[in-house]
Amino acid sequence: MKLYGNPHSTCTRKVLTTLAEISLPYEFILIDMAKGEHKSPEHLVRQPFGQVPVIDDDGFQLYESRAICRYLNDKTRAALIPTSLTDRARMEQWISIETSNFSGHAMKFIFQHVFKRPQPQEVLDAARKQLDVTLDAMDARLGAQPYFAGKEFSLADISFMPYVEYALVTPLKEPITGRKNVHAWWTRVSERPSWRKVVARQ
């Protein structure tokens, strides 16, 4: 198994966390985005949109982090996708919410404050307004269950984690930590050995 990615990439971190959770060995191949390697002709053959990550599993290549994480879980018959019909539906619901209602808005602040790519103030204001709605929904869900899919950690949690990690060093820290259930969830998931390994905190 080869993983082409960058350790600072949110989407690469989803795959790295999944790999760590399921203890699957792999070879990491760095794509240096600062040098433009993600737009190189060689990488564009693997990923036509010039993004990371990509896996190569004995000749089977796959890109898009959420698809990769599902594939890795199914390949190893791991427990990151619930077997319960309702819990699996919840997982898919929250992955969809992350994609449509959280990560894109959070990235506006991450671009501005972490990657130093300035965003217009009106863009940040609109993103914050949408995030307040999403964070309220997250807080309600996590008040009912410890994880997004239910009682067990799943790919839905992994989907949110890279964005929350970065968002906490932006002005989004207060709206995140100010919601007690979201804050409690983050305390739980951020101490998982897989995540501590991915963000080099161990």
C-alpha positions as CSV (number, residue, x, y, z in Angstrom):
1,M,0.0,0.0,0.0
2,K,1.4,3.4,-1.0
3,L,-0.1,6.6,0.2
4,Y,0.8,9.8,-1.8
5,G,0.0,12.8,0.3
6,N,1.2,15.6,2.6
7,P,1.1,15.4,6.4
8,H,-0.3,19.0,6.7
9,S,-3.2,18.3,4.3
10,T,-6.6,17.8,6.0
11,C,-7.6,15.1,3.6
12,T,-4.3,13.3,3.9
13,R,-4.8,13.4,7.7
14,K,-8.1,11.6,7.4
15,V,-6.5,8.7,5.6
16,L,-3.5,8.7,7.9
17,T,-5.8,8.5,10.9
18,T,-7.8,5.6,9.3
19,L,-4.6,3.7,8.6
20,A,-3.5,4.2,12.1
21,E,-6.8,3.1,13.5
22,I,-6.8,-0.2,11.5
23,S,-3.0,-0.7,11.9
24,L,-2.5,-1.2,8.2
25,P,1.1,-0.9,7.0
26,Y,1.8,1.5,4.2
27,E,4.6,3.4,2.4
28,F,4.2,7.2,2.7
29,I,5.3,9.2,-0.4
30,L,5.5,12.9,0.2
31,I,3.9,15.2,-2.3
32,D,5.5,18.6,-1.6
33,M,2.7,21.0,-2.3
34,A,5.0,24.0,-1.6
35,K,7.0,22.9,-4.6
36,G,3.9,22.4,-6.7
37,E,4.4,18.6,-6.9
38,H,0.7,18.1,-6.7
39,K,0.3,19.8,-10.1
40,S,3.2,17.9,-11.7
41,P,2.4,15.8,-14.8
42,E,3.4,12.6,-12.8
43,H,1.0,13.3,-10.0
44,L,-1.8,14.4,-12.4
45,V,-1.8,10.9,-13.8
46,R,-2.7,9.7,-10.3
47,Q,-5.0,12.5,-9.4
48,P,-6.4,14.5,-12.3
49,F,-7.5,17.4,-10.1
50,G,-4.0,17.9,-8.7
51,Q,-4.9,17.1,-5.1
52,V,-3.9,14.7,-2.3
53,P,-4.2,12.0,-1.1
54,V,-4.0,9.1,-3.5
55,I,-3.5,5.4,-2.6
56,D,-2.0,2.7,-4.7
57,D,-2.9,-0.7,-3.4
58,D,-1.0,-3.2,-5.5
59,G,-1.9,-1.4,-8.7
60,F,-5.4,-0.3,-7.6
61,Q,-5.3,3.5,-7.4
62,L,-8.0,5.6,-5.6
63,Y,-8.3,9.2,-4.8
64,E,-10.7,11.3,-2.7
65,S,-10.2,10.9,1.0
66,R,-13.6,9.8,2.1
67,A,-13.7,7.1,-0.6
68,I,-10.2,6.0,0.5
69,C,-11.2,5.7,4.1
70,R,-14.3,3.6,3.3
71,Y,-12.2,1.4,1.1
72,L,-9.5,0.9,3.8
73,N,-12.2,0.0,6.3
74,D,-13.8,-2.5,4.0
75,K,-10.5,-4.0,2.9
76,T,-9.6,-4.8,6.5
77,R,-13.1,-5.5,7.8
78,A,-12.4,-2.9,10.5
79,A,-15.0,-1.4,12.8
80,L,-14.9,2.2,11.6
81,I,-18.2,1.8,9.7
82,P,-21.1,0.7,11.9
83,T,-22.8,-2.6,11.2
84,S,-26.2,-1.3,12.5
85,L,-28.3,0.1,9.6
86,T,-29.3,3.2,11.6
87,D,-25.8,3.9,12.9
88,R,-24.4,3.5,9.4
89,A,-27.0,5.9,8.1
90,R,-26.1,8.4,10.8
91,M,-22.4,8.1,9.9
92,E,-23.2,8.8,6.2
93,Q,-25.4,11.7,7.3
94,W,-22.6,13.4,9.3
95,I,-20.0,12.8,6.7
96,S,-22.3,14.6,4.3
97,I,-22.8,17.4,6.8
98,E,-19.0,17.7,7.2
99,T,-18.6,17.9,3.4
100,S,-21.5,20.3,2.7
101,N,-21.9,22.4,5.9
102,F,-18.7,22.4,7.9
103,S,-15.3,21.9,6.2
104,G,-15.7,24.4,3.4
105,H,-16.7,27.2,5.8
106,A,-14.0,26.2,8.4
107,M,-11.4,26.2,5.6
108,K,-12.0,30.0,5.0
109,F,-10.7,30.6,8.5
110,I,-7.9,28.0,8.1
111,F,-6.8,29.6,4.9
112,Q,-6.7,33.0,6.5
113,H,-5.0,32.2,9.8
114,V,-3.1,28.9,9.3
115,F,-2.0,28.9,5.6
116,K,-1.9,32.7,5.4
117,R,-4.1,33.0,2.3
118,P,-6.1,36.1,3.0
119,Q,-9.9,35.9,2.7
120,P,-12.3,38.9,2.3
121,Q,-14.0,39.8,5.5
122,E,-17.5,39.3,4.0
123,V,-16.4,35.7,3.1
124,L,-15.4,35.1,6.7
125,D,-18.5,36.6,8.1
126,A,-20.7,34.4,5.8
127,A,-18.7,31.3,6.8
128,R,-19.0,32.1,10.5
129,K,-22.8,32.5,10.2
130,Q,-23.1,29.1,8.5
131,L,-20.8,27.5,11.0
132,D,-22.9,28.6,13.9
133,V,-25.8,26.7,12.4
134,T,-23.7,23.6,11.9
135,L,-22.0,23.7,15.3
136,D,-25.4,24.0,17.0
137,A,-26.5,20.8,15.1
138,M,-23.2,19.1,16.0
139,D,-23.7,20.1,19.7
140,A,-27.2,18.7,19.8
141,R,-26.1,15.4,18.2
142,L,-23.1,15.0,20.5
143,G,-25.3,15.7,23.5
144,A,-27.3,12.6,22.6
145,Q,-24.5,10.3,21.7
146,P,-20.7,10.4,22.3
147,Y,-19.9,10.1,18.6
148,F,-21.6,11.2,15.4
149,A,-22.7,7.7,14.4
150,G,-23.7,6.6,17.9
151,K,-21.9,5.0,20.7
152,E,-18.8,4.1,18.7
153,F,-16.1,6.1,17.0
154,S,-16.4,6.0,13.2
155,L,-15.3,7.5,9.9
156,A,-17.8,10.4,10.6
157,D,-15.6,11.5,13.5
158,I,-12.4,11.1,11.4
159,S,-14.0,13.3,8.7
160,F,-14.3,16.3,11.1
161,M,-11.1,15.9,13.0
162,P,-8.5,17.6,10.7
163,Y,-10.7,20.7,10.3
164,V,-11.3,21.1,14.0
165,E,-7.6,20.7,14.8
166,Y,-6.8,23.6,12.5
167,A,-9.9,25.6,13.4
168,L,-8.9,25.7,17.0
169,V,-5.9,28.0,16.2
170,T,-8.2,30.5,14.5
171,P,-11.1,32.7,15.8
172,L,-13.3,29.6,15.6
173,K,-11.8,28.3,18.8
174,E,-14.3,30.1,21.0
175,P,-17.4,29.0,19.1
176,I,-16.1,25.4,19.0
177,T,-15.0,25.1,22.7
178,G,-18.0,27.2,23.8
179,R,-20.3,24.3,22.8
180,K,-19.8,21.9,25.6
181,N,-20.8,18.7,23.7
182,V,-18.6,19.5,20.8
183,H,-15.7,20.4,23.2
184,A,-16.2,17.1,25.1
185,W,-16.2,15.1,21.8
186,W,-13.0,16.8,20.7
187,T,-11.3,16.1,24.0
188,R,-12.2,12.4,23.5
189,V,-11.2,12.0,19.9
190,S,-8.1,14.2,19.9
191,E,-6.5,11.9,22.6
192,R,-6.9,8.8,20.5
193,P,-3.4,7.3,19.8
194,S,-4.1,7.3,16.0
195,W,-4.7,11.1,16.0
196,R,-1.8,11.8,18.3
197,K,0.4,10.0,15.9
198,V,-0.9,11.8,12.9
199,V,-0.4,15.3,14.4
200,A,2.9,14.2,16.0
201,R,1.8,14.6,19.6
202,Q,3.3,11.4,20.9
